[in-house]
Amino acid sequence: MAQLVGKLMPLGFVLTGVGSVIKTALFNVDGGFRAVIFDRFKGVKQEVIGEGTHFFIPWIQRPIMFDIRSRARNVPVVTGSKDLQNVNITLRILFRPVPDQLPRIYTTLGEDYTERVLPSITTEVLKAVVAQFDAGELITQRELVSQKVTEDLTERAAQFGVILDDISITHLTFGKEFTHAVELKQVAQQEAERARFLVEKAEQQKKAAVITAEGDAQAAVLLAKSFGDAGEGLVELRRIEAAEDIAFQLSRSRQVSYLPTGQNLLLNLPAQ
């Protein structure tokens, strides 16, 4: 028994060593990732390794992992418009590499390809597109600007093996001088609207005064005609109506008393 154990012990050490070697010769590619193999003798292999567990030759080969899922990046750019206004614009980009082009991306750009590609091509495209519009058009035609940026930037990124899933303008502002000029323009427009309202009001008041004067003139003509036709009878009638109204109002007042003509009822003074 002791002899059998003595014979199996070297075999166990051998199996352990083989297991360690096999373990060091395996690598895993997680979901959403791809691997590129760098060989010390042959360079970067053109084969792209998919998800799962794979073999490689330790020391001679080295797996390089790439994330092929969509990632977001904000790229701020300061540029000039067609009318020479400073524009601060920020793009939010969802990007991912083309899996089949990962060997070329690693060979030409490296693992930090996003730092080398996205800021430079975004600045280039934005400067070219924004220069085609003036400041007012950048606001009123924002959808058209976004469309042109998307088309040009997508085409430019494809040259480097990068796919852009979504591009959106998240920030768009102008310099202080332009903003101040816009504010002054808005104030001037409000003052112009107020002045126009005052002019229209004066016109309406003028028309009302003319209509009132015309009515008074027509009334005077009618009264003159009535006086000519009826003589002083109309005046006497109006006088009687006014006297009746005054008498009615005085009769309702408690502080007014009436004395019959030729009598002295209230004072009762002795006759001299």
C-alpha beads as a LAMMPS data file, in Angstrom:
LAMMPS data file: protein, C-alpha beads

272 atoms
271 bonds

1 atom types
1 bond types

-500.0 500.0 xlo xhi
-500.0 500.0 ylo yhi
-500.0 500.0 zlo zhi

Masses

1 110.0

Atoms # bond

1 1 1 0.000 0.000 0.000
2 1 1 2.786 2.369 0.896
3 1 1 4.499 1.529 -2.373
4 1 1 1.276 2.323 -4.324
5 1 1 0.951 5.648 -2.566
6 1 1 4.556 6.417 -3.322
7 1 1 3.956 5.725 -7.016
8 1 1 0.766 7.843 -7.177
9 1 1 2.222 10.917 -5.474
10 1 1 4.406 11.960 -8.441
11 1 1 1.399 11.432 -10.723
12 1 1 -0.676 13.735 -8.510
13 1 1 1.962 16.424 -8.684
14 1 1 2.037 16.078 -12.440
15 1 1 -1.751 16.381 -12.704
16 1 1 -1.706 19.403 -10.414
17 1 1 0.934 21.047 -12.550
18 1 1 -1.011 20.259 -15.716
19 1 1 -4.163 21.675 -14.159
20 1 1 -2.369 24.877 -13.222
21 1 1 -0.996 25.224 -16.742
22 1 1 -4.428 24.627 -18.258
23 1 1 -5.962 27.138 -15.878
24 1 1 -3.458 29.814 -16.855
25 1 1 -4.128 29.056 -20.536
26 1 1 -7.859 29.866 -20.301
27 1 1 -9.573 33.212 -20.505
28 1 1 -13.238 34.246 -20.397
29 1 1 -15.045 36.710 -22.641
30 1 1 -18.098 38.113 -20.831
31 1 1 -21.382 39.092 -22.447
32 1 1 -21.194 42.346 -24.381
33 1 1 -17.424 42.005 -24.894
34 1 1 -15.130 40.750 -27.639
35 1 1 -11.450 39.801 -27.491
36 1 1 -8.505 40.336 -29.814
37 1 1 -5.414 38.129 -29.504
38 1 1 -1.959 39.674 -29.613
39 1 1 0.756 37.157 -30.531
40 1 1 4.379 38.006 -29.771
41 1 1 5.515 36.378 -33.000
42 1 1 2.628 37.063 -35.396
43 1 1 1.262 40.324 -34.037
44 1 1 -2.468 41.080 -33.744
45 1 1 -4.588 38.250 -35.105
46 1 1 -7.475 39.188 -37.378
47 1 1 -9.828 36.782 -35.613
48 1 1 -12.294 38.310 -33.153
49 1 1 -13.034 36.085 -30.147
50 1 1 -16.663 35.914 -29.064
51 1 1 -18.253 35.262 -25.685
52 1 1 -17.270 32.174 -23.678
53 1 1 -14.108 30.440 -22.418
54 1 1 -11.151 30.118 -24.795
55 1 1 -7.559 28.858 -24.893
56 1 1 -4.441 30.902 -25.487
57 1 1 -0.715 30.306 -25.161
58 1 1 0.573 31.973 -21.987
59 1 1 3.442 34.459 -22.360
60 1 1 3.251 34.174 -26.168
61 1 1 -0.341 35.335 -26.577
62 1 1 -2.353 37.982 -24.712
63 1 1 -6.126 38.575 -24.984
64 1 1 -7.309 42.205 -25.220
65 1 1 -10.928 42.886 -24.213
66 1 1 -13.218 45.398 -25.932
67 1 1 -16.658 46.503 -24.772
68 1 1 -19.007 46.423 -27.778
69 1 1 -22.070 47.747 -25.931
70 1 1 -23.405 51.250 -26.577
71 1 1 -21.874 53.874 -24.314
72 1 1 -22.661 57.553 -23.882
73 1 1 -20.252 60.440 -24.138
74 1 1 -20.777 64.219 -23.950
75 1 1 -18.576 66.310 -26.222
76 1 1 -18.610 70.121 -25.660
77 1 1 -17.477 72.358 -28.520
78 1 1 -17.061 76.142 -28.824
79 1 1 -17.403 77.351 -32.409
80 1 1 -18.647 80.256 -34.519
81 1 1 -21.870 80.728 -36.475
82 1 1 -22.308 82.147 -39.957
83 1 1 -22.798 85.656 -38.557
84 1 1 -19.652 85.296 -36.381
85 1 1 -21.434 84.667 -33.080
86 1 1 -19.783 82.452 -30.448
87 1 1 -21.760 79.243 -29.950
88 1 1 -21.365 76.799 -27.041
89 1 1 -22.787 73.462 -28.143
90 1 1 -22.693 70.022 -26.519
91 1 1 -23.444 66.703 -28.214
92 1 1 -24.476 63.515 -26.430
93 1 1 -23.290 60.530 -28.456
94 1 1 -24.139 56.837 -28.050
95 1 1 -21.333 54.869 -29.703
96 1 1 -19.923 51.348 -30.023
97 1 1 -17.190 49.729 -32.109
98 1 1 -17.801 47.513 -35.127
99 1 1 -16.893 44.028 -33.788
100 1 1 -15.304 42.812 -37.043
101 1 1 -13.012 45.844 -37.127
102 1 1 -11.617 45.478 -33.610
103 1 1 -8.190 44.204 -34.811
104 1 1 -7.789 47.248 -37.058
105 1 1 -9.028 49.580 -34.289
106 1 1 -6.478 48.149 -31.844
107 1 1 -3.666 48.281 -34.389
108 1 1 -4.291 51.855 -35.577
109 1 1 -5.897 53.556 -32.559
110 1 1 -5.349 51.417 -29.477
111 1 1 -7.646 50.534 -26.607
112 1 1 -8.409 54.220 -25.892
113 1 1 -9.781 54.755 -29.407
114 1 1 -12.728 56.787 -28.058
115 1 1 -10.389 59.446 -26.669
116 1 1 -8.546 59.651 -29.971
117 1 1 -11.546 59.666 -32.339
118 1 1 -14.739 61.144 -30.876
119 1 1 -13.530 64.574 -29.631
120 1 1 -11.621 65.334 -32.840
121 1 1 -14.258 64.288 -35.389
122 1 1 -17.094 65.845 -33.320
123 1 1 -15.292 69.190 -33.206
124 1 1 -14.541 69.001 -36.921
125 1 1 -18.136 68.210 -37.937
126 1 1 -19.752 70.721 -35.581
127 1 1 -17.535 73.573 -36.753
128 1 1 -18.359 72.754 -40.383
129 1 1 -22.135 72.470 -39.839
130 1 1 -22.625 75.396 -37.437
131 1 1 -20.730 77.705 -39.801
132 1 1 -23.522 77.182 -42.369
133 1 1 -26.190 78.791 -40.125
134 1 1 -26.493 82.137 -38.413
135 1 1 -27.431 82.432 -34.739
136 1 1 -31.159 82.842 -35.365
137 1 1 -31.290 79.809 -37.678
138 1 1 -29.504 77.652 -35.090
139 1 1 -32.490 78.265 -32.802
140 1 1 -35.365 78.158 -35.289
141 1 1 -33.922 75.329 -37.432
142 1 1 -32.464 73.186 -34.660
143 1 1 -33.931 69.976 -36.105
144 1 1 -32.223 70.592 -39.452
145 1 1 -28.925 71.343 -37.721
146 1 1 -29.190 68.127 -35.691
147 1 1 -29.965 66.125 -38.843
148 1 1 -26.921 67.463 -40.716
149 1 1 -24.660 66.858 -37.714
150 1 1 -25.949 63.278 -37.415
151 1 1 -25.407 62.485 -41.087
152 1 1 -21.908 63.962 -41.304
153 1 1 -20.713 62.622 -37.950
154 1 1 -22.043 59.106 -38.613
155 1 1 -20.236 59.008 -41.952
156 1 1 -17.040 60.328 -40.391
157 1 1 -17.084 57.837 -37.479
158 1 1 -17.650 54.888 -39.830
159 1 1 -14.187 55.532 -41.306
160 1 1 -12.691 54.596 -37.917
161 1 1 -14.889 51.531 -37.331
162 1 1 -17.216 53.260 -34.833
163 1 1 -21.018 53.046 -34.946
164 1 1 -23.040 55.994 -33.622
165 1 1 -26.440 54.794 -32.400
166 1 1 -27.759 58.199 -31.373
167 1 1 -26.664 61.844 -31.573
168 1 1 -28.502 64.669 -29.844
169 1 1 -27.836 68.338 -29.096
170 1 1 -28.205 68.721 -25.331
171 1 1 -26.818 72.229 -24.876
172 1 1 -26.834 75.280 -27.147
173 1 1 -26.013 78.773 -25.904
174 1 1 -24.488 81.933 -27.329
175 1 1 -22.027 84.556 -26.116
176 1 1 -22.950 87.306 -23.648
177 1 1 -22.991 89.974 -26.364
178 1 1 -25.518 88.099 -28.481
179 1 1 -27.690 87.246 -25.463
180 1 1 -27.697 90.910 -24.407
181 1 1 -28.605 91.980 -27.952
182 1 1 -31.515 89.517 -27.988
183 1 1 -32.773 90.890 -24.665
184 1 1 -32.592 94.459 -25.994
185 1 1 -34.459 93.390 -29.125
186 1 1 -37.221 91.823 -27.045
187 1 1 -37.524 94.990 -24.932
188 1 1 -37.706 97.107 -28.103
189 1 1 -40.415 94.853 -29.511
190 1 1 -42.423 95.166 -26.298
191 1 1 -42.057 98.963 -26.372
192 1 1 -43.169 98.992 -30.019
193 1 1 -46.228 96.903 -29.144
194 1 1 -47.067 99.262 -26.290
195 1 1 -46.693 102.325 -28.557
196 1 1 -48.914 100.720 -31.171
197 1 1 -51.527 99.999 -28.495
198 1 1 -51.446 103.645 -27.375
199 1 1 -51.845 104.829 -30.970
200 1 1 -54.791 102.510 -31.516
201 1 1 -56.343 103.670 -28.230
202 1 1 -55.956 107.327 -29.264
203 1 1 -57.537 106.554 -32.632
204 1 1 -60.501 104.895 -30.936
205 1 1 -60.907 107.839 -28.549
206 1 1 -60.757 110.216 -31.505
207 1 1 -63.421 108.265 -33.357
208 1 1 -65.604 108.226 -30.218
209 1 1 -65.251 112.013 -29.827
210 1 1 -66.161 112.534 -33.487
211 1 1 -69.211 110.316 -33.144
212 1 1 -70.273 112.165 -29.958
213 1 1 -69.835 115.568 -31.638
214 1 1 -71.793 114.428 -34.661
215 1 1 -74.573 113.233 -32.369
216 1 1 -74.642 116.538 -30.491
217 1 1 -74.737 118.448 -33.782
218 1 1 -77.623 116.366 -35.054
219 1 1 -79.442 116.839 -31.741
220 1 1 -78.945 120.620 -31.968
221 1 1 -80.284 120.606 -35.521
222 1 1 -83.346 118.675 -34.444
223 1 1 -83.955 121.005 -31.477
224 1 1 -83.613 124.073 -33.668
225 1 1 -86.064 122.566 -36.118
226 1 1 -88.490 121.752 -33.298
227 1 1 -88.255 125.315 -31.943
228 1 1 -88.906 126.683 -35.398
229 1 1 -91.952 124.479 -35.896
230 1 1 -93.503 124.675 -32.394
231 1 1 -92.237 128.072 -31.183
232 1 1 -91.809 128.497 -27.400
233 1 1 -94.282 125.735 -26.591
234 1 1 -91.543 123.082 -26.351
235 1 1 -89.523 125.269 -23.964
236 1 1 -92.571 125.828 -21.735
237 1 1 -93.255 122.095 -21.739
238 1 1 -89.690 121.312 -20.624
239 1 1 -89.947 124.041 -17.932
240 1 1 -93.170 122.553 -16.560
241 1 1 -91.640 119.070 -16.527
242 1 1 -88.580 120.376 -14.657
243 1 1 -90.797 122.201 -12.105
244 1 1 -92.799 119.049 -11.488
245 1 1 -89.643 117.060 -10.906
246 1 1 -88.287 119.666 -8.459
247 1 1 -91.595 119.797 -6.573
248 1 1 -91.653 116.022 -6.319
249 1 1 -88.127 115.891 -4.904
250 1 1 -88.840 118.685 -2.375
251 1 1 -92.078 117.089 -1.215
252 1 1 -90.136 114.001 -0.121
253 1 1 -87.760 116.025 2.054
254 1 1 -88.628 116.334 5.778
255 1 1 -86.854 119.664 6.140
256 1 1 -89.095 121.528 3.719
257 1 1 -92.472 123.024 4.724
258 1 1 -95.026 124.825 2.567
259 1 1 -96.796 128.104 3.569
260 1 1 -100.076 128.952 1.879
261 1 1 -100.066 132.241 0.069
262 1 1 -101.193 135.205 2.271
263 1 1 -101.238 133.200 5.519
264 1 1 -98.938 133.227 8.528
265 1 1 -99.727 129.869 10.120
266 1 1 -96.280 128.770 11.172
267 1 1 -94.881 131.996 12.667
268 1 1 -98.117 133.298 14.391
269 1 1 -96.699 136.833 14.732
270 1 1 -98.977 139.618 16.141
271 1 1 -100.154 142.107 13.557
272 1 1 -98.998 145.692 14.121

Bonds

1 1 1 2
2 1 2 3
3 1 3 4
4 1 4 5
5 1 5 6
6 1 6 7
7 1 7 8
8 1 8 9
9 1 9 10
10 1 10 11
11 1 11 12
12 1 12 13
13 1 13 14
14 1 14 15
15 1 15 16
16 1 16 17
17 1 17 18
18 1 18 19
19 1 19 20
20 1 20 21
21 1 21 22
22 1 22 23
23 1 23 24
24 1 24 25
25 1 25 26
26 1 26 27
27 1 27 28
28 1 28 29
29 1 29 30
30 1 30 31
31 1 31 32
32 1 32 33
33 1 33 34
34 1 34 35
35 1 35 36
36 1 36 37
37 1 37 38
38 1 38 39
39 1 39 40
40 1 40 41
41 1 41 42
42 1 42 43
43 1 43 44
44 1 44 45
45 1 45 46
46 1 46 47
47 1 47 48
48 1 48 49
49 1 49 50
50 1 50 51
51 1 51 52
52 1 52 53
53 1 53 54
54 1 54 55
55 1 55 56
56 1 56 57
57 1 57 58
58 1 58 59
59 1 59 60
60 1 60 61
61 1 61 62
62 1 62 63
63 1 63 64
64 1 64 65
65 1 65 66
66 1 66 67
67 1 67 68
68 1 68 69
69 1 69 70
70 1 70 71
71 1 71 72
72 1 72 73
73 1 73 74
74 1 74 75
75 1 75 76
76 1 76 77
77 1 77 78
78 1 78 79
79 1 79 80
80 1 80 81
81 1 81 82
82 1 82 83
83 1 83 84
84 1 84 85
85 1 85 86
86 1 86 87
87 1 87 88
88 1 88 89
89 1 89 90
90 1 90 91
91 1 91 92
92 1 92 93
93 1 93 94
94 1 94 95
95 1 95 96
96 1 96 97
97 1 97 98
98 1 98 99
99 1 99 100
100 1 100 101
101 1 101 102
102 1 102 103
103 1 103 104
104 1 104 105
105 1 105 106
106 1 106 107
107 1 107 108
108 1 108 109
109 1 109 110
110 1 110 111
111 1 111 112
112 1 112 113
113 1 113 114
114 1 114 115
115 1 115 116
116 1 116 117
117 1 117 118
118 1 118 119
119 1 119 120
120 1 120 121
121 1 121 122
122 1 122 123
123 1 123 124
124 1 124 125
125 1 125 126
126 1 126 127
127 1 127 128
128 1 128 129
129 1 129 130
130 1 130 131
131 1 131 132
132 1 132 133
133 1 133 134
134 1 134 135
135 1 135 136
136 1 136 137
137 1 137 138
138 1 138 139
139 1 139 140
140 1 140 141
141 1 141 142
142 1 142 143
143 1 143 144
144 1 144 145
145 1 145 146
146 1 146 147
147 1 147 148
148 1 148 149
149 1 149 150
150 1 150 151
151 1 151 152
152 1 152 153
153 1 153 154
154 1 154 155
155 1 155 156
156 1 156 157
157 1 157 158
158 1 158 159
159 1 159 160
160 1 160 161
161 1 161 162
162 1 162 163
163 1 163 164
164 1 164 165
165 1 165 166
166 1 166 167
167 1 167 168
168 1 168 169
169 1 169 170
170 1 170 171
171 1 171 172
172 1 172 173
173 1 173 174
174 1 174 175
175 1 175 176
176 1 176 177
177 1 177 178
178 1 178 179
179 1 179 180
180 1 180 181
181 1 181 182
182 1 182 183
183 1 183 184
184 1 184 185
185 1 185 186
186 1 186 187
187 1 187 188
188 1 188 189
189 1 189 190
190 1 190 191
191 1 191 192
192 1 192 193
193 1 193 194
194 1 194 195
195 1 195 196
196 1 196 197
197 1 197 198
198 1 198 199
199 1 199 200
200 1 200 201
201 1 201 202
202 1 202 203
203 1 203 204
204 1 204 205
205 1 205 206
206 1 206 207
207 1 207 208
208 1 208 209
209 1 209 210
210 1 210 211
211 1 211 212
212 1 212 213
213 1 213 214
214 1 214 215
215 1 215 216
216 1 216 217
217 1 217 218
218 1 218 219
219 1 219 220
220 1 220 221
221 1 221 222
222 1 222 223
223 1 223 224
224 1 224 225
225 1 225 226
226 1 226 227
227 1 227 228
228 1 228 229
229 1 229 230
230 1 230 231
231 1 231 232
232 1 232 233
233 1 233 234
234 1 234 235
235 1 235 236
236 1 236 237
237 1 237 238
238 1 238 239
239 1 239 240
240 1 240 241
241 1 241 242
242 1 242 243
243 1 243 244
244 1 244 245
245 1 245 246
246 1 246 247
247 1 247 248
248 1 248 249
249 1 249 250
250 1 250 251
251 1 251 252
252 1 252 253
253 1 253 254
254 1 254 255
255 1 255 256
256 1 256 257
257 1 257 258
258 1 258 259
259 1 259 260
260 1 260 261
261 1 261 262
262 1 262 263
263 1 263 264
264 1 264 265
265 1 265 266
266 1 266 267
267 1 267 268
268 1 268 269
269 1 269 270
270 1 270 271
271 1 271 272
